Amino acid sequence: MRTLKLALMTVIILVLILVMTANMSPVSLRLMPDVMGEDLLTIPQVPLAVVIIGAVMVGFLLGVLLEYVREGKHRKRLDQARREVGALREENDELAAKLGEAAEDLVPVRG
């Protein structure tokens, strides 16, 4: 399985390198349509590969952020369960200590 993952990652990296090298020509990056403003938010002569990588990184970061927010309720429930387990362990230790003290007072019955 590890070999398969490594091979797949190698293929993906090689494809990304090929796409990047094929798209090094400069482009003008416009952040707003021409109708909304005249070249106010235009970045001239940006390599297309940089635009592609930037878009992928922004998408990845948005996905990570959305997943973090979505899993918040699960993390909260896990924290509550951990606190409850800790409280139950403390209670168990206290009861075991009390039982140990009471057991010392008892006379063993032999039958």
C-alpha positions in Angstrom: 0.0 0.0 0.0 2.8 2.4 0.8 4.5 1.7 -2.5 1.2 2.4 -4.3 0.9 5.8 -2.4 4.4 6.7 -3.3 3.9 5.8 -7.0 0.7 7.8 -7.1 2.3 10.9 -5.5 5.2 10.7 -7.9 2.9 10.6 -10.9 0.9 13.6 -9.5 4.0 15.6 -8.8 5.4 14.9 -12.3 2.1 16.0 -13.9 2.1 19.2 -11.8 5.7 19.9 -12.9 4.7 19.4 -16.6 1.7 21.7 -16.3 3.7 24.3 -14.6 6.5 24.3 -17.2 4.0 24.3 -20.0 2.2 27.4 -18.6 5.0 29.8 -17.8 3.8 32.4 -20.3 2.9 35.7 -18.7 -0.8 36.8 -18.4 -2.5 39.8 -17.1 -4.5 38.9 -13.9 -7.7 40.9 -13.5 -9.4 40.7 -10.2 -12.5 42.6 -11.4 -14.3 42.7 -14.7 -13.6 45.6 -17.1 -17.2 46.7 -16.6 -16.7 47.4 -12.9 -13.6 49.5 -13.2 -10.8 50.4 -15.6 -7.7 48.4 -14.7 -8.0 49.2 -11.1 -7.2 45.7 -9.9 -5.0 44.4 -12.7 -1.7 42.7 -12.1 0.2 42.6 -15.4 2.7 40.0 -16.5 2.1 37.2 -14.0 3.1 33.7 -15.0 0.1 31.5 -15.5 1.7 28.7 -13.4 1.8 31.2 -10.4 -1.9 31.9 -10.9 -2.8 28.2 -11.0 -0.7 27.4 -7.9 -2.2 30.4 -6.1 -5.7 29.3 -6.9 -5.0 25.7 -5.8 -3.5 27.0 -2.5 -6.4 29.3 -1.8 -8.8 26.4 -2.5 -6.9 24.1 -0.2 -6.8 26.6 2.6 -10.5 27.3 2.3 -11.2 23.6 2.4 -9.1 23.2 5.5 -10.9 26.1 7.2 -14.3 24.8 6.3 -13.4 21.3 7.5 -12.1 22.7 10.8 -15.3 24.7 11.4 -17.4 21.6 10.5 -15.6 19.3 12.9 -16.0 21.8 15.8 -19.0 20.0 17.2 -17.1 16.7 17.2 -14.1 18.2 19.0 -16.5 19.8 21.6 -18.2 16.4 22.2 -14.8 14.7 22.4 -13.6 17.2 25.0 -16.8 16.7 27.1 -16.4 12.9 26.9 -12.7 13.2 28.0 -13.8 15.4 31.0 -16.5 12.9 31.9 -14.0 9.9 31.7 -11.6 11.8 34.0 -14.4 12.5 36.5 -15.5 8.9 36.4 -11.9 7.7 36.9 -11.5 9.9 40.0 -14.8 8.7 41.4 -13.7 5.1 40.7 -10.4 5.7 42.5 -12.2 7.2 45.5 -14.6 4.3 45.7 -11.8 1.8 45.4 -9.9 3.5 48.2 -13.1 3.5 50.4 -13.6 -0.2 49.6 -10.0 -0.9 50.5 -10.4 0.8 53.9 -13.7 -1.1 54.6 -12.1 -4.4 53.5 -9.4 -4.0 56.2 -12.1 -3.8 58.9 -13.8 -7.0 57.8 -12.9 -10.3 59.3 -12.3 -12.9 56.6 -14.9 -15.7 56.7 -13.5 -19.2 56.1 -15.9 -21.9 55.1 
